[in-house]
């Protein structure tokens, strides 16, 4: 892995290949790395989907009691003192 971002004798590393190029599929000359931002967004949307489709799980009941007691999860909003987890799930809701 050091080949792609070798520091050599200096403090700053030399990016031998652009990240976008490494994300190309192997068939197209890249290494097939995933776009981590898109991957993270998809996982957050998956959590929101689970809350929506399985409302009787312990996790869904806890989240509902804490963050969207009288509404639907689809009406979930960012609030001042909410957990990072809920804030992230609300971000994932935008993909649903």
N, C-alpha and C positions, 0 to 999 in steps of 0.2 A: 504494500500500500504506500510505502514511503516514496516509491517511484513517482507517483502522481503529484506529490506535494513535498519534494525534498528540500530541506533547508541548506544543505551544503555547509560552507564555512560561514555564511552570513546569518544574521538574525531573521531576516524575512525569507520565507519560502518562495520557491519559483513554481507557479502553477503550470505544470507541463501540459495539462489538458484542461479546457474549460469545463465547468460543471455541467453545462447544458449538453456538451458533447458526450460526457460520460453517461448522461441519461438516455442517450439514443439506445435503441435495442441493439443487441449483439449483431443481428442481421444487417443493421445499418451502420456498423462500425463503432458503436459505443460499448459500454459495459453493462447496460441494462439496469443502471441504478434507477430507483423510483424517485419521483418528485416528492420529497418528504412533506412539503406543505400540503399538497393534494392528498397524500396518504393520510396525514393527520386529520384533515378535514373530513375525509371519508369515515374514519374511525369515530369521530365525534358525532357525525350524522347517524352512524350505526347505533350509538348509544341512545340518541334521541328516538330513533325508530323503535328500539327495544322498549323504551318507556311508553311509547304510543301503542304498540301492539300487545304488550304484556303488562297491563296496568295492575294486576294483582300480585306481582312479585314484591318481595320485601323492599327491594331497592326502589321500585316505582312508587310504592305507598309512602316510603320515607321522603322521597323527592317531592311528591305531590303535597304532603302535609307541610313541608317546609317552604316550597317555592311557588306552587301554583294551586293553592288550596281550593279556590272557588272558580277556577277557570280550566281550560284545556292546556295541555303542554304546548300546543301550537301558539298559544298566546303568551308564552314565556318571555320575560324581558330581563335585561340586565338591571340590577339594582345595586345600591351603594355597598352594602355589607353582605354580599353573597359569597359562597365558596368559589374557589377557582374551578372546581369540577362543574358546578352548575353554569357558571359563566361560559365554560367551554362547550357544554351541551347546547346552550342557547345559540352559540356560534354555529354549531352543527345543524341546528334547526333551519338555518337559511338554505341548506341544500335539499331539504325535504319538500 
